[in-house]
Amino acid sequence: MGRKMRDRIKYSQNFLADPELVKALINKSSITTNDIVYEIGAGEGIITKQLLLKAKKVIAFELDRNFFGILDRKFEGKISVELKLADFLNSALPNYPYKVFSNIPFNITSAIIKKLTLESYPPEDAYLIIQKEAAMKFAGKPLDNKNSQLSVILNPWFEFTIKHRFKPDDFNPRPNVDIVLLEIKKRSEPLVEDKNRYEDFVTYAFNQTKPNIVEGLSKIIAKQHVVNLTKTVGFTLDSKPSELDFKDWVSLFNLFLTMTDQQQIIVKGSFAKQLKQQENIERVHRTRTDESWKKYEHQ
């Protein structure tokens, strides 16, 4: 397991090289001296050290024993840092307010963001250094030209903003993909109240093999209701799920809530079932060395 983890870090994590850049980014964040900050994949501690100058306490996760040894020696005697030799993905999130600032391994970006946003205790604010392509997928419109299923699911509860665009020379090893700092900020008031039903509704809609949203929703919303809705919102009858704006999804969901119990039960459990399938796939991927991770290394 140790060797596999070393390979994973080698192929999927690029470490920041300039402490001053890290300091500047943290100073521009919402992190204050009152905050407890979680760091995922601390490496040799370049971010950890700067976080300790700003936050009340830092809880740093590192799974690689060699890196953990470096961290343990570097921060020996520092009571404001708690080092954890543990897999963040298998660890419980706190039930108190906290924030996140991390340069995470690219190959587990999706798993980390899902954990931070879908579990019961999400952070107040999270800053993640990730591949630009992944950031756009989670953020959706207007950063991307379309909305992914997950961006639609998360938008009522979180705001996504790209706070910084890095240069390849900012990292060691030098990546050959674009890297950004993505902020995921929890909304003070959700845009949707019924979280579980909304997640199921969006998942169901995105996974219908129909040419457009009207046909895709026809089993749970009568076509004429959707046709009438298009007269007052931004999408058209031939729009695909990924083409709808977030406000359109909220309007469709509110319409869905007026449908019969028999129609609503059709979508029940859709999101949980899909998550289970994805978790099984991701778990397999995390236990083997995927040659495609080498694309993150400078060649």
Order of alpha helices (4+ residues) and beta strands (2+ residues): alpha-beta-alpha-beta-alpha-beta-alpha-beta-beta-alpha-beta-alpha-alpha-beta-beta-beta-alpha-alpha-alpha-alpha-alpha-alpha
